[in-house]
Amino acid sequence: MDIHKRLAALGMAIPELLLPREGIDLAAWAVIACDQFTQDRDYWDRAAAAAGDGPSALHCIFPEVFLDDPGKTGRIERIHRTMKKYLGGSVFNSHRGIVYVERDTPFHSGRRGLVVCLDLEHYDWTPGSAPLIRPTEGTVPARLPPRMEVRRGAALELPHILILIDDKKDELLKTLGERARAGKKVYDTPLMLDSGWLRGWLLDKEADWACLAGGLEKLRSAALTGTFLYAVGDGNHSLAAAKGIWEEYKKTANPAEGPRWVMVELENLYDPALVFEPIHRFIFGAGTEEIRDLFSALEGFSTTKLCGTGARTKLLSLVKEGVPQTRFGIIPGASRGDPEEGGLFLAEAEPLPLAIERLQPLLDRLVQNRPELSVDYIHGEEELFRLARRSAGVGILLPPFNKQGLFRTVAAQGPLPRKSFSMGEAVEKRFYLECRRLFG
């Protein structure tokens, strides 16, 4: 069978990649995913300084920290103009193929990935659906319109979506990595703001693509999860927005053309360098006692106050400790000073398979009844404590997330509660580097 037909049957295609040409400063070009540091404008100010005025992916994305600012429409128009300018200039070289990626972060080295295109016809986030590509977390429809607005009519696609495969023997990416390293390296660069290093090799031969197809066919035939082959790791709402744009496009244009495909990075759930982290919560405007009362609905709920020097270290240790009970932290926020000085709370409840599965509905109900409150989803414990030091509200520190059995859980129960986990710390998120022509 033709290799492209084999890949199409697996919901995949070989992209026409656009990579920055020689002479472009890749350390200034590559920038972290737009849905990171959503409460840290200073991070994005420093990113802008690092990117400068030259070609940079930063000028082609909409960091979500700015989504609620005035002038959103004008900002999107500038992004679209920049994309067209880059396409019409001498910014890119075109390559037909897939990219094998290795990423070093401040925490882990050698995380492997593969940049490919997936077919949006094989993806559906609506409850009850059972497609080849499935969300692992709940999708919030209200979060899609601004993301769709950025993608609608955009000349370029820059991927930060991470898709997981369930390769327990860790064979596919290992094999492709060996093939890739014997070929052409297309980038090798440090990442801005001390975020590690990124290397990529082009796999542009049919033999490489046949190896990919064979590995995926083997995984699908061995899967215990039916037709479920790909799980959305990061970028769930960005993928759902891409699906929404494709559905719009099918109604107004020839469905054989257009943005049917979305570029992603494929990673293995069992990659030793891929560590899953919980996504913590911060409830703006809430009081500590209010949150403790809220969680008292959990069976066996109790709290212990930790005070003084070392309270934070002790809380982190206790929450991460392997015990039968469900443990999490309650961190009082403050407009100034360090929450550790006023005391932190270790919360315990009866064992729960997934802590956030019971906590999130309680938080949703609270915010529904108290519209003046709001919840943000925080990647990384450092960011949570930093936010608590300068904000009025309460932080919820969640326990570690166990990635084992993720595919079986999603296949059996459907998506987990939204923002249940993060693939690594905030600084470990995907950096935009590759592009693909979308509407240009």
C-alpha positions in Angstrom: 0.0 0.0 0.0 1.2 3.5 -0.7 2.9 5.0 2.3 0.6 8.1 2.4 -2.5 5.9 2.4 -1.0 3.8 5.2 -0.4 7.0 7.2 -3.8 8.4 6.3 -5.4 5.3 7.7 -3.6 6.1 11.0 -4.9 9.7 10.9 -1.5 11.1 10.0 0.2 12.9 7.1 3.7 14.2 6.3 3.8 18.0 6.6 5.4 20.6 4.4 7.5 22.1 7.1 8.6 25.7 7.2 11.8 26.2 9.3 13.7 29.4 9.9 16.5 29.7 7.3 20.2 30.0 8.1 21.0 33.3 9.7 17.8 33.5 11.7 18.6 33.6 15.5 16.8 30.5 16.7 17.3 31.5 20.3 15.2 34.6 19.6 12.8 32.8 17.2 11.7 30.0 19.5 9.3 30.9 22.2 7.3 29.0 24.8 3.6 27.9 24.3 1.1 30.8 24.5 -0.9 29.1 27.3 1.9 29.3 29.8 2.7 31.9 32.5 -0.9 33.2 32.3 -0.5 35.2 35.5 3.1 36.4 34.9 3.3 39.4 32.5 6.9 39.9 33.5 7.8 36.6 31.9 6.3 37.7 28.6 8.0 41.1 28.9 11.3 39.3 29.3 10.4 37.0 26.4 9.7 40.1 24.2 13.1 41.6 25.2 14.8 38.3 24.3 13.0 38.1 20.9 13.7 41.7 20.0 12.4 43.2 16.7 13.8 40.5 14.4 12.0 37.4 13.2 10.4 35.5 16.1 7.6 33.1 16.7 6.6 35.5 19.5 5.3 37.9 16.9 3.0 35.2 15.5 1.3 34.0 18.7 -1.1 35.5 21.2 0.1 34.9 24.8 -3.0 34.1 26.8 -2.0 36.4 29.6 -3.1 39.2 27.3 -6.4 37.7 26.2 -8.6 39.9 28.4 -6.7 43.1 27.5 -8.3 45.8 25.3 -7.4 45.8 21.7 -7.6 42.1 21.1 -8.9 42.4 17.6 -6.0 44.8 16.6 -3.5 42.4 18.1 -4.8 39.5 16.1 -4.7 41.5 13.0 -1.0 42.4 13.6 -0.3 38.7 14.2 -1.9 37.8 10.9 0.0 40.6 9.1 3.3 39.4 10.5 2.6 35.8 9.4 2.0 37.0 5.8 5.2 39.2 6.0 7.3 36.2 7.1 5.8 34.0 4.3 6.5 36.6 1.7 10.0 37.4 2.9 13.1 35.4 3.3 12.4 33.9 6.7 11.7 30.3 5.9 13.1 27.3 4.1 10.6 24.6 3.1 11.1 20.9 3.9 8.9 17.9 3.1 9.2 15.5 6.1 8.8 15.0 9.8 11.2 16.2 12.5 12.6 14.0 15.2 13.0 16.3 18.3 15.1 16.0 21.4 14.5 18.6 24.2 16.6 19.2 27.3 15.0 21.2 30.1 16.3 22.5 33.4 14.8 19.3 35.0 15.2 16.5 32.4 17.3 15.7 29.4 16.6 14.0 26.1 12.8 14.2 25.9 11.9 12.8 22.5 9.2 13.8 20.1 8.1 13.7 16.4 6.6 16.6 14.6 3.8 15.3 12.3 0.3 16.3 11.0 -2.8 14.7 12.4 -6.2 14.5 10.7 -8.9 16.5 12.5 -11.5 14.2 11.0 -10.2 11.6 13.4 -10.6 13.9 16.5 -13.7 14.8 18.5 -13.8 16.3 22.0 -17.6 16.1 22.4 -18.7 13.8 25.3 -19.6 10.3 24.3 -17.5 10.2 21.1 -14.8 7.6 20.5 -12.4 8.8 17.9 -8.8 7.8 17.1 -7.5 11.0 18.7 -9.0 11.7 22.1 -8.8 14.4 24.7 -7.6 13.3 28.1 -9.2 16.2 29.9 -12.6 18.0 29.7 -12.9 20.7 27.1 -14.6 24.0 28.1 -16.5 25.4 25.1 -16.3 29.0 26.4 -12.5 28.9 26.1 -12.6 28.1 22.4 -13.8 31.4 20.7 -10.7 33.5 21.3 -8.4 30.6 20.2 -10.5 30.1 17.1 -10.3 33.8 16.4 -6.5 33.7 16.3 -6.5 30.6 14.0 -9.3 31.8 11.7 -7.6 33.1 8.5 -4.1 32.7 9.9 -1.4 32.3 7.3 0.7 30.1 9.5 0.3 27.3 12.0 2.8 27.1 14.9 2.3 23.9 16.9 2.4 23.6 20.7 0.0 20.6 20.9 1.6 17.5 22.4 0.0 14.2 21.5 0.8 11.0 23.4 1.2 7.4 22.2 1.0 4.4 24.5 4.3 2.7 23.7 5.2 0.9 26.9 8.2 -0.8 25.3 9.4 2.6 24.1 10.4 1.2 20.7 9.0 3.7 18.1 10.7 6.9 19.0 13.9 5.1 19.9 14.0 3.5 16.5 13.2 6.7 14.6 15.8 8.6 16.7 18.5 6.2 15.6 17.5 6.8 12.0 17.3 10.5 12.4 20.6 11.0 14.1 22.3 9.4 11.0 20.7 12.0 8.8 20.3 15.8 8.6 20.1 18.0 11.7 17.9 21.0 10.9 18.3 22.9 14.2 20.3 22.9 17.4 19.7 25.9 19.7 19.5 27.1 23.3 16.1 28.3 24.4 15.4 31.7 25.8 15.1 32.5 29.5 17.1 29.4 30.7 14.6 27.0 29.3 17.1 24.4 28.1 18.1 23.2 24.6 16.3 22.0 21.5 17.6 19.8 18.6 15.8 18.5 15.5 16.6 16.1 12.7 14.7 15.8 9.4 13.2 12.5 8.4 12.4 13.0 4.7 12.7 9.5 3.2 9.9 7.1 2.5 11.8 4.4 4.4 11.6 6.7 7.5 7.9 7.2 7.0 7.3 3.5 6.5 9.1 2.9 9.8 6.7 5.3 11.5 3.7 3.8 9.9 4.8 0.2 10.8 5.4 1.2 14.4 2.0 2.9 14.7 0.2 0.0 13.1 1.9 -2.3 15.6 0.7 -0.1 18.5 -2.8 0.0 17.2 -3.1 -3.8 16.8 -1.7 -4.3 20.3 -3.8 -1.6 21.9 -6.2 -2.6 24.7 -8.2 0.6 24.2 -10.0 -0.2 20.9 -9.6 2.4 18.2 -7.9 4.8 20.6 -4.4 5.5 19.3 -3.5 9.1 20.3 -4.2 11.0 23.5 -4.0 14.8 23.8 -1.3 15.6 26.4 -1.0 19.4 26.1 -2.8 22.0 24.1 -6.3 20.4 24.4 -8.2 23.7 23.8 -5.9 24.6 20.9 -6.7 21.3 19.2 -10.4 21.8 19.8 -10.1 25.3 18.3 -8.4 23.9 15.2 -11.3 21.4 15.0 -13.8 24.2 15.2 -12.1 26.1 12.4 -12.1 23.0 10.2 -15.8 22.4 10.8 -16.5 26.0 9.8 -14.4 25.7 6.7 -16.1 22.6 5.5 -19.4 24.5 5.4 -18.1 27.3 3.2 -15.4 25.8 1.0 -14.2 22.6 -0.7 -13.6 20.1 2.1 -10.8 18.5 0.2 -8.7 21.6 0.9 -8.0 23.8 3.8 -7.0 23.3 7.4 -8.1 19.7 7.8 -4.7 18.8 9.3 -3.1 20.1 12.5 0.6 20.0 13.2 1.6 18.4 16.6 4.5 16.9 18.4 4.0 13.2 19.1 5.6 11.9 22.4 5.6 8.6 24.2 3.7 8.4 27.5 6.5 6.2 28.8 9.4 8.4 27.9 11.5 8.6 31.1 12.1 12.3 30.5 8.4 13.0 30.4 7.2 13.6 33.9 3.6 14.5 34.6 2.9 17.3 37.1 -0.4 18.3 38.6 -1.9 21.6 37.6 -2.5 23.6 40.7 -5.4 26.1 41.3 -5.6 29.6 42.6 -8.9 31.0 43.6 -8.8 34.8 43.4 -10.8 36.6 46.0 -11.5 33.6 48.2 -10.7 33.3 51.9 -8.8 30.5 53.6 -11.7 29.5 55.9 -14.1 29.6 53.0 -12.0 27.1 51.1 -11.5 24.8 54.1 -15.3 24.8 54.6 -15.8 24.0 50.9 -13.5 21.0 51.1 -15.0 19.7 54.3 -17.6 18.0 52.1 -14.9 15.4 51.3 -15.0 12.2 53.4 -12.4 12.1 56.2 -11.4 15.7 55.6 -9.0 17.4 58.0 -6.3 20.1 58.0 -3.1 20.6 59.9 -1.5 24.0 60.0 2.2 24.3 59.3 4.0 27.5 60.5 7.4 29.0 60.5 10.6 28.5 58.6 10.5 25.3 56.6 6.7 25.2 56.4 6.7 25.2 52.6 9.3 22.5 52.3 7.4 20.3 54.8 4.1 20.9 53.0 5.6 19.9 49.6 7.2 16.8 51.2 3.9 15.7 52.8 1.8 16.3 49.8 4.2 14.2 47.6 4.6 11.5 50.2 3.2 8.1 49.1 0.3 7.5 51.6 -3.1 5.9 51.2 -4.9 9.2 52.0 -5.4 12.0 49.5 -3.3 14.9 50.4 -3.2 18.5 49.1 -2.1 21.9 50.3 -4.1 25.0 51.0 -2.0 28.2 50.6 -3.4 31.5 51.9 -2.6 34.3 49.5 -1.5 37.8 50.5 -1.1 41.1 48.9 2.4 41.2 50.2 4.8 39.1 52.2 5.3 35.3 52.2 2.3 33.0 52.9 4.7 30.7 54.7 5.0 33.2 57.5 1.2 33.2 58.2 0.9 29.4 58.0 0.1 26.8 55.4 -2.4 24.0 55.6 -1.9 20.3 54.8 -5.3 18.9 53.9 -6.2 15.2 54.0 -9.2 13.2 52.9 -10.2 9.6 52.2 -8.3 8.0 49.3 -9.4 9.2 45.9 -8.1 7.8 42.6 -7.6 11.4 41.3 -7.8 14.3 43.8 -9.0 16.9 41.3 -11.9 14.6 40.3 -13.6 15.6 43.5 -12.1 19.0 44.1 -12.9 20.6 40.7 -16.7 20.2 41.0 -16.6 21.9 44.4 -14.6 24.8 43.0 -16.9 25.1 40.0 -19.9 25.3 42.3 -18.2 27.9 44.5 -17.4 30.2 41.5 -20.9 29.7 40.1 -22.4 30.9 43.4 -19.8 33.7 43.9 -19.3 35.4 40.5 -16.8 37.8 42.0 -14.4 34.8 42.5 -12.3 33.3 39.7 -10.0 30.3 39.3 -6.8 30.1 37.4 -4.8 27.0 36.6 -1.2 27.2 37.6 1.7 25.1 36.1 4.4 24.5 38.7 4.6 24.8 42.5 7.1 27.7 42.2 4.6 29.7 40.2 1.8 28.9 42.6 3.7 30.2 45.6 4.9 33.2 43.7 1.3 34.0 42.9 0.2 33.5 46.5 2.9 36.0 47.7 1.4 38.8 45.7 -2.3 38.0 45.2 -5.5 38.0 47.4 -7.0 34.5 47.3 -6.1 30.9 48.1 -3.8 28.5 46.3 -4.6 24.7 46.1 -1.4 22.6 45.8 -2.3 19.2 44.3 -0.5 15.9 44.8 1.6 14.1 42.1 -0.2 12.7 39.0 0.5 9.1 38.2 0.7 8.7 34.4 0.5 4.9 34.4 -2.8 3.6 33.0 -3.8 7.0 31.5 -5.0 5.5 28.2 -7.0 2.8 29.9 -8.6 5.3 32.3 -9.6 7.6 29.4 -10.9 4.7 27.3 -13.0 3.4 30.2 -14.2 6.6 31.8 -13.8 9.3 29.2 -11.8 12.6 29.7 -10.5 13.5 33.1 -11.6 16.8 34.7 -10.1 19.8 32.9 -6.6 20.8 33.8 -5.9 17.5 35.7 -2.2 17.3 34.8 0.7 19.0 33.0 3.4 17.4 31.1 6.3 18.8 33.1 6.8 22.2 34.7 5.8 25.4 32.9 9.3 26.1 31.6 9.4 22.6 30.1 6.5 23.3 27.7 6.8 23.1 24.0 8.6 25.9 22.3 7.3 27.0 18.9 9.9 26.5 16.2 8.5 24.7 13.2 5.7 26.3 11.1 3.2 25.1 8.4 1.3 27.1 5.8 -2.3 27.2 6.9 -4.4 29.8 5.0 -1.5 31.7 3.4 
